Amino acid sequence: MDKYGKLIGDHTLQFVRLLPGPIERVWEYLTDGEKRALWFAGGPMDTKAGGKVEYQFNHDRLSLEEEVYPEKYENLKDGMTSMADVITYDAPTLLVIGWEGGEVTFKLEEQGDQVKLTLTHSNLKTDRDARIGTFAGWHTHLDILVDRLSGKDPKAFWKAHSAMEEEYVNMIDS
């Protein structure tokens, strides 16, 4: 299974990861604000379609390593909040969020004692830098999720994100 995200359409990216189960535990890391804060962004989430999600990003809390913000992301140093809509909430297999003009789908499937996560982000911005940032962002957040579910301490977000941006620049430009 390739850990890199792929364009599956002009404006849609997809990641597929195999995670340590059980599926209910992975679902909690997607939907419980405290657990989601450990790998992505905390905040409350309504547990029904038509509800809201408040994503509270604080990247320097994702790792015990000291965080060094790249200059272009220094505006995020104090955190940021983003609102989204819950489109589908079908525990513990399907979560669809309407976010920033697109949709992010988290599909979970049991695979023995592991869980296959398929993350699909549609309606990507066409701006090259925004796409690279989105690819690198999801990639880094998913790496942190894998580490958390595996009981490992993740790397500092921005250090890992910067390395992933370079890799995605090479993939997109080739």
Protein Blocks (a to p, Z undefined) as FASTA:
>chain_A
ZZbdcdfbfkbccddddddddfklmmmmmmmmklmmmmmcgcdddfbehiacdddddfkl
mpmbdcdddfklmmmmnopadddddfbdcdfkbccddeehiacddddddehjaccddddd
ehiafblklmmmmmmmmmmmmmmmmmmmnopacddfklmmmmmmmmmmmmmmZZ
